[in-house]
Amino acid sequence: MKKILLAILATLMLASSASASDAVLYRNGRTDYRIILSRDALPAELTAVRELATYLEKITGTAPLAYYDTDVAPGKREIIVGRTNREEAFPLDRSSLGEDGLMIKWKGSSVFITGPQTNYGRGTLYAAYEFLRLLGCEFYAKDTEVIPETPDLKVEKKDIVQVSPFEHRDIYWSCVFGEEISAKLRLNACLTTEKRNLRPEYGGMRTYTANKFVHTFDKIIPPSEYFESHPEYFSEINGERTCKHLYSQICMSNPDVLRLTVEKVKEWIREDPESRIISVSQNDSFVIESYCDCEKCHAINEEEGSPAGSLLRFTNAVADAIKDEFPDVAVDMLAYQYSTVPPKITVPRPNVVVRYCTGACYPHPIEECQVNAGPKSYIEKWNQICDRLYIWDYTTNFAQYLCPIANFGSLQPNLQFFRDHGVKGVFEQGMYQEGESGEFGDLRAYVLARLMWNPDENLESLVKGFLDAFYGNAAVYVGEFLDLLHKRVLESGVHFGPAFDCGDRLKNLFSPEDLEHLDGVWADAIASCEPGSKEQIHVLRSQICYRFYKQCCKVREFAGDSAKEDRALAADCHRLGVTRWNEGVNVPWIEAE
């Protein structure tokens, strides 16, 4: 009898604590709610149903039952996923959701969790994860989630519509390449399916045709095939034709080059008909003046006031040639190195994507740093003439992946700047090879993903939530290191970007007193975690960047003969799965003594 009274009392307390605007989903681990889906549910909608049932069971211990909409009459308490026959009585307007926006809509005590009927139902899957966030879940990293545990569960009956300002969201960090974490962080694109490959069950993704993304001129007009017989297809520099790798491009004014390019582009699209963007973009180069300066190209560029003029005219011609056969495919070109300055006359066709490569100063927002005056001005000018402006942004030190990067203060204002200046797609490049981050890659990827969906999120709350979940008891210590790192960088006035020498640019960043203090901070961080726990491993990985800083600057234990410490650092990198030194080199296989 006593147990029955306690159960009744608990139920009454839950009911009294739930306002009229709350829906009580569970009482004492039991629920009256059921999940409703269509027999014709899209692949990602089926995943949404599975994820909702799975996480509701993790939270309360009981999974709700799921029914097809045609098998049961409408009830008073339903979680309705995707498009179903329940909309015959309660139509939903999805017109504002774009390609993959999300909607949570209440009718009485039933809730519609849905999105557009495009992209395999990706928006509905996003809506399911958003609903779980309302219940207290959060998805931080591939090995870190927060899931509350309670037998009693309620949620505010609040209608929600969310649409990202960016149609194309790609974070090129290896820590977020997985299908599940990509969907949970609402990443919907990747330059190659060899890195991120979202199946229809996870909403599919935006891909580049035939996995050929960026620097494609040499793939379209291979020098090994054409230079000997047709040197006129390649750059004329200082009066001579050249196809030297990383020093040349193709000729933008040669009609045969255009014809061959159109043929190759159509061939690639036919091989990969699901893709929607094809890259027709300049080669990478060690020098700025790699573009063709033949008489015709020179005249175009003089008229346009920029070498981007001949490039854009060429890209427009390709776009015109494919639009009738492939009306849904856009042609992607770079605004990079010699082509960053927009042309004066020519404007991109509607089916042309211009991808501007930032190369901006990391510590300071684009709008606030004189070093960023060029990128700021060029993005503003491209926005004036381009309907589909994408950004290629850099978020690590490609020369030294293990160098601590103080750029968390610029991530949000930069994404807000991109949004406010018409940017439609963002590619954030980081450490993209196999292995774990020996710095703060997981945190950076999470923050970027959340801000790419909503640039106005509370940054402090995002960072704190991640630190607490990822580092556990050590969060306060890791946060102290990050705060001091950013403080000292801003105080120093130092500028740095995508590639620099830590020992040169950041030398003397920390005073001897700072270093002594930080040694203690990291020691406390490690000691605060249970030995061998996931949280301690996270701490030890992130500590590598601090040890690497000391190694580069030859301070503390790395002062003088540091051979033993050097070997220990390399060995710890391998032990912790941190296998990449920089963009081109793995951590050497060295065993500690």
N, C-alpha and C positions, 0 to 999 in steps of 0.2 A: 504494500500500500504506500509505504514511504517513497519507493522508487517511482511509482506512478504519479504521486503528487509532485515530486521533483521534476519529472518530465513535463507535466502540465505547466508548472511554474516557469520552467525554462522556455517553453513555447510562448507563454504569455509575455515574458520579458522580451523575447525576440520581436513579437508582434508590436509591443509598445515602443520598442526602440526604432522600428521601421516607420518612417513617415509615409504619408499618402503618396509621395513621389517615389517611394522605394518599391521594388518588387522583391519579395522573399522567394529566393530560388530553392533553398534547402532549409529544413528544420530537422535537427538531430540526425543529420546524414541522410534524410529522406527528401524526395522531391516529387511534386505534382507536375513538373514540367517534362515535356517531351520534345525531341528534336524532329522537325518536319523538313523533308527535302523532296525534290521532284525525282521521278524515275528517269528523267532526262537530264539530271544534274550534270553540270560540266565537271571535268576532271579536278580542278582546283576546289570546286564546291564540295566534292566528295572528301577531299583532304580537310576542308574546313569542318565538316561534320565530324570526321575522325578526331581532329585536334580538339574540338570543343568537348567531345565525350571523354577523351583521354585526360585532359587537364581538369575537367570538372570532377572526374574520379580521383585524380591526385589531390585535389583540394578537399573534397568532402568524403572520399572513400566510396562514393557511389556514382556510377555513370548513368546519365539519363538514357531512356530508351529512344530509339530513332525509328520513324515511320515514314513511308512514302505518303505524299499528300493525298493520293487517291485511295489509300487504304483506311483512312480514318477521317471522320467528320471534324470540322474546325472545333478546337477546344478553347478554353479560357486562358490556358497557360501553355504557350508554345514558343519554342525557339526556332524560328523559321529561317532556313538557310538557303540563300540563292533565290531564283525565281520559281515560284510554286503557284498552285491554283488558289492559294489564300489571297492572292492579289486581285482576284475577280471581285471580291467585296471591298478590298482596300488597295487600290492601285498605287504604285510607287513611281515617282518621277526620277529617273536616273540620268536625265539629260545633262545635269551639271557635273557628272562624275568623271568625265573624260575617259581615258583608257583604263585606268585602274584605281579610281577613287573608291572610297568606302562609305557605306551608309548603315547606321543603326537607328531603327525607327520603331517606336512603341505604339501599339494599339491596345489600349486597356492594359492587361498584364502579359500580353504576348509581345515578342520582340522580333523584328525582321532584321536579319544580319545579311547584308547583301552588297552587291557592287554591279558594275556594268556586265553585260553578257558578252564580253570580249576577252581575248587573251586567256581563254580556258577558265574564266571565272576568277582571275587573279584578285580583283577587287574584293570579292566575297571572302577569300582567304585572308586578306588584310583586315577585313571587318571582323572576322572571327578572332584574330589575334588582338585587335583593339578591344573587343568585348572582354577577352581574358585579362587585358591590362586593367580594365575597369574593376575587375574582381581581385586585383592585387598582384597579378603575375607580371613579370618583366623578363625580357630575353636579352641578355647582355653579350654573351659570347657563345661559341660552339660548345663550351663545357660549363657555362655559368648561366643559370636561370634562378629566378625567385618565384616560388610557388607557395602561397599561404596554405595552411592546413587548418580547416575548421569544419565542424559538422553543420554549422549555421551560416548561411550565405545569403546576402541581399545585395542589390545593386540599384543605383538611382535610375529611375525611368527618364532618361535624358536622351533626346534625339541628337544624333551626331552625323555630320557630313564632313568628310575630309578629302582634299585633293591636293597632291603635291604640285608646287609651281613648276617642277621639273619633270618633263615627260620621260627623260632618259636618266637613270640613276645607277651609276657604276662605281663601286669602290674596289679598286684593284689592289687589295691587300689579301694575302693568302689566308689570313685567319677568318675571312668571311666569304670564302669561295663555296662553301658547302650549301646544298640545296635548302636545308631547313633554316639555317641561320640567315641565308639570303632572303628567304620569304618572310621570316619574322622581322627582319630589318627593312623590308620593302625595297630591296634592290632588284631592279627589273632588267638589267642589261649587263653585258660583258663583251669585251672586244673579241674574245674567242671562247668557244665552248670547251676548249682544252683546259681552261681554268675554272670557269663557272658554267655549269650546264643545268639549267632549270627545266625539268621535264614538265609536260602539261599538268601533272599532278600538283606542281608548285607554281602554276601560272605561266609557264614558259618565260621567254625573255626576248629582249631586243638583241639581235645579233648582227654582226657584219657579214656580208656575203662571203661564203666559202672560207670563213675564218681568216680572211685577209684584211687586217686592220692596220692602217697607217704605213707610210713610207712604201707605197705600192708601185711607184713608177718603174722600178727595176723589175718588178714581177710582171708588169703589163708589157713593157718593152725591154726584155732581157738583153743586156749588153753582149752576153756571150753568143746570142743568136743574131743580133742585128748590127753591132758596131762595125765589124770588119767590112760588111757590104754596104751599110748605110750610116756612116758617121754623122750625116746631117740630121739624124734622128735625136742626137744628144747635144748637150750644152756646148755652145761656143763660148770660150772664155779666153780673153786676150788674143783673139783671132784664131784660136785652135779648138777643134772639136775634141771633147774628152768624155770618157765614161768611167773615169777613175772612181772607185768605190769610196763613198763618203766625201766626195769632192765635186759631184756633178748631178745634173738632173736630165730631163728630156726636153726637147725643143717644143715650146708651146705654140709656135706659129706654123709648124710643118703640117700640111694637110694629111699626109700619110700617117703621121703619128696619131692624129685625131682619129682617122679611120681605123687603125689597128687598136686603138684604145677602146673605141665603141664596140668593136667586134669582141674584144676580150671581156669587157664589162658585161655584155649580153650573155656571153658564154658562161661566166661565173654565176650570173643571176639564174640562168636556166638550171645550173647544177644545184642551186640552193634556193628554190622558189619561195621558201618560208621567210627568208631574210628581208629586211626592209631598208637597210642602209648599205651602200657599197662605197668603199674607200678608194678614191682616186686622188692620191696625196703624194706630195713631194718626198723625195728621199731624205733620209737623215744626212747630216753633213757636219764635218769638223770646221767648216768655214761658212760665213754668211753668203759670200759671192759665189754660190754654186749654180745659180740659175743661168739659163741661156741668155747671152747678150749678142746674138746675131742681129743683123740689121733690122729684120722684121720684129723680133721680140723687143729689141732696144726701143724701136719707135713706139710700140704699144706702151711700154713701161714709162717712157718719157711723157706720153700723152696722159697716162693715168696717174703719174706722180708716184708710182710704187711698182716694184716687181710683182706685187700681188695682182696687178692689172692683167698681165698676160696669163697668169695662172687662173684667175677667175673667168676670163673669157673662154679659156679652154674648158674649164669645168662646166660652165654654162652650156657650151656646145655639146658636151657629153650628155648633160641632163636633158637637153632638147631632143637628142637622138634616141633616148630610151623611154621618154615619158609616155608615148602612146602604147607601147607594148607592155611597159611596167609602170603603170600610173601610181602604184603605192610605194615605189622604191625611191629613196632620196640618195643623191650623190654627195659624199662627204669629202671636203677638202680641208687642209690645214691652213691656219694663219699662224705661221711658225717661222722663226729665224728671219729670212728675207721677206716673208709675206705677211708680217704682222700689221703693217700699215695698210689701211683700206684704200682701194683705188678711188680716184676722184669721180669717175664717170660711170663705170659698169657696176650694176647691182646684181646680187645673186638671184637666180631663178627661184621660184617657190619650192622646187624640188631639189634645192641645194642646201646642204648643211655646212656652215662654216664653223670649224672647231678651232677656237683661239687657245693657244698654249701660253699659260700665264708666265711662268718663270719669275714670279714675284718674290719680294722679300718675305721670309717666313714669320718673323716675330711681330711684324706690324701690319695692320689691315691695309688693303689696297688703297682705300680712300685717305689714309692718314700718313703715308710714308712717301717722301720725295723719291726714294728709290723706285717706288711703284708708279711714278707719274706716267711712264710709258704705257704699261699694261692698263692703267685706269683710262687713259685717253683713248687707246685703241679699242677697248671693249665698248666704250661709249660711242665711238664712231661706227664700229661694226653694227651695233644695235640700231643705229639710225637707218641702215640700208639693208639689214638682213632679217628675214622672218624667222629663221631657225638657226640661232646662234648657240653653239655648244662650247663648253669649256673643258680644256685639258689642264687639270690642276695637279700640282706636285706637293706631296706631304711627307717626304722622308729625305734623308741625306743619301743620295744614291752612291756617293763615294765611300760612305761609312754608315752602313745600316745600324750599327750599334751606338752611334753618337746620339746623346740625348737632344731632342728637338723641342725647343720652346715655341710651339706654334698654336697652342690651344686658345690663346687670346685672339687670334686672327681668324680662326675657322668660321665662327658665326658671322662676324661682320662681312667677311668675304662672300659667304653664301647669300647673305642679305643683299650685298651689292650686285651679285650675279642676278638674283631674282628681280631686283629693281631696275635692271638694265636689260631686260628682255631675254635673258638666257633661258633656253628650253631644256638643255641637257648638261649634265656634269659628270666628268670622269675624274675621280680622285686616285692618283697613282701613288702607291707606296711599295712596300716590300712584297713582291708578287711571286717569289720563288718558294719552293717547298721549305718547310721548317717553321719554327715558332719565332715570334718577335722577341728580340733581346732588349727591347725598349718599351714603348707603350703603344704598340700597334693595335692591340685589341681595344684599348680605350679609345684611341683615335678613330678607329673604324666605326665603333658604336656611336660616338658623338657625331661623326660625319653623317652616318646613316639617318639618325634622328633629325639632324638639321636639314638634310636634303629633303626629307618629307615635310618638315615645318621649320623654316629658318628662324622662327621667333620662339622656339622652345626655350625654357629656362636652362641656360648652360650650366650654371652652378648646380642645379638639381640633377641634371644628367650626369655630371662628373661625380658628384657625391654618391649617387645611387650606384654607379658602376664600381667605384672604389670599395664601397661597403660590401657589395656582393662578390667582387672578384678577389679582393685581398683579405676579406674577413676582418679579424682583429687588427691586422696591419694597416688597414685603410688610412688611419690618422697619420701614420708615419710616412706612407707613400705619398699622401697628400701634402705633407710638410716638405718633402723633397721637391715635388712638382711646383709648389708655391715659391720656394726659394730659387729654384732654377729660373722660373719666369721672371721673378723679381730682379734677379741679378742680370739677366739678359736685357731687360728693359732699362735698368739703371746704366748699363754699359754703353747703350746706344749702338751696339753692334748690329750689323745687317748680314744676313746669310740667306741662301736659297737652296736650290735642288742638289748642289754638289759642292762640298767644301771640306777643308782639313780641320778636324776638331781641335788638334793640337796647336794649330795656327790661329784660327778664328776665335776660339773660345779659351785660349790660354789666359790664365789669371782671372777667369770668370769668378771662381770661388777663392776667397781668401784662405790662408792657413787655418784661421779660426772656423770658417765655414766647413772646410774639409774635415776637421776634427769633429765638429758637431754632426756632420752628415754621416761619418763613419758610425757614430753612435746611433743615429736615426735608423740606418739600415740594419744594424745589429739588433736594435729593439724590434724592428719590423719582423725580422726572421724569428726572433725568440718568441714573439707574440702568437705565432701560429703553431698548431700541432705538428710535430716533426713528420715530414713526408706527406703532409696533407696537400690537397689541390691548391689551397690558398698559399701555403708556403712555397710551392713550386712556382706559382705566379710571382711571388715576391722575388724569389731568386732569379727568375728570368729578367724581370724588370731591373733588378740591381745590376745586371750585366752592363747596362749603359753607363751607370755611375763608375763602375770599375774600368770600363773602356775609356771614359773621360780621363781618369787618373793615369791610365796607361799612356794615352796620347800626350798628356801634359807632363808626364814624368814626375808625378807628385806622390806623396805618401809612400805606400809600399812599392810603387813603381819607380821611385827615385833611385838613381844609381844603377847597379847591376840588378835588373829585374827579370832575368831569364826564368827563374823559378816561378815568379808570379805570372809571367807571360804564358808559360805552359799551363799553369793552373787555370787561367782564364779560358784558354782555348779548350781545355779538357772539360771545364764546366759548361761551356757552350754546347758541346756535343752531348754531354750527359742530360742537359735540359732541353735538347731538341732545337737549339738555336744554331742552325747550320750554315747561315749565309753571312759573310763578311760585308760584301757590298753587291752592287748589281751584277758584277761579272765574276766574283770569286767566292768560293765556299770557305768556311772556317777551316784552317789546316788541321789535319789529323795529328794532334800532339797530345801525348799522355802526360799528365802531371807526375812529378817524381813522388 
